[in-house]
Amino acid sequence: MSDTPAITQIEETIKNNDVVLFMKGSKKIPQCGFSATVVQIMERCGIDFKDVNVLADPALRDGIKQFSNWPTIPQLYIKGEFIGGCDITREMYESGELQALLKDKGVSSKAA
């Protein structure tokens, strides 16, 4: 992986935030259905998260795909660990695995 400004920005963002969602749009105004779904899941879990709009920067959009070796957006990171995209996040939420992971990693919920 090349060390580009976008990769450095991605690494810093993931390091400095417990939960990060690289998405199309923002958590207030998602610009794709998959991103909106992950935002809704995070809200249902009561999790505050850092949203990163990849549409605002083509280098960032390409960089996150390179960084994770994952071709699609959104991409969810919890405490530095890549979780996956919309389908994986939804499946984990529906099974309770996501909530358990958040608790195990010490991510505080607004509901707590």
C-alpha positions, 0 to 999 in steps of 0.5 A, spaced: 500 500 500 502 506 498 503 511 503 499 517 500 496 523 504 489 519 503 492 513 507 495 517 512 488 521 513 484 514 514 489 511 519 489 517 523 481 518 523 481 510 525 486 511 530 483 517 533 475 515 533 472 509 537 467 508 531 468 510 524 464 510 518 466 511 511 460 513 507 457 516 502 454 523 504 454 524 512 450 521 518 445 527 517 444 526 510 446 519 507 447 519 500 446 512 498 441 507 501 447 502 504 450 508 508 443 510 510 442 503 513 449 503 517 447 509 520 440 507 522 443 501 525 448 505 529 443 510 531 439 504 534 445 501 538 446 508 541 453 509 538 456 516 536 461 515 531 465 519 526 462 519 519 467 520 513 464 522 507 468 519 501 464 523 496 467 529 498 474 527 496 476 522 490 483 520 493 479 518 500 474 514 496 479 510 492 484 510 498 479 507 503 478 501 498 485 500 498 486 501 505 481 495 507 482 491 500 474 492 500 471 494 494 465 497 497 462 503 501 460 504 506 465 501 511 465 500 518 471 500 523 470 499 531 476 500 535 481 500 529 478 493 526 475 493 520 468 490 521 465 490 514 460 493 509 452 494 510 450 487 509 455 484 514 453 490 519 446 488 518 447 481 519 451 482 525 446 487 528 440 482 527 444 476 530 446 481 536 453 480 534 454 487 533 452 489 540 456 484 543 462 486 539 461 494 541 460 492 548 466 487 548 470 493 545 468 498 551 464 502 546 459 506 550 452 507 548 448 513 549 443 508 551 447 506 557 
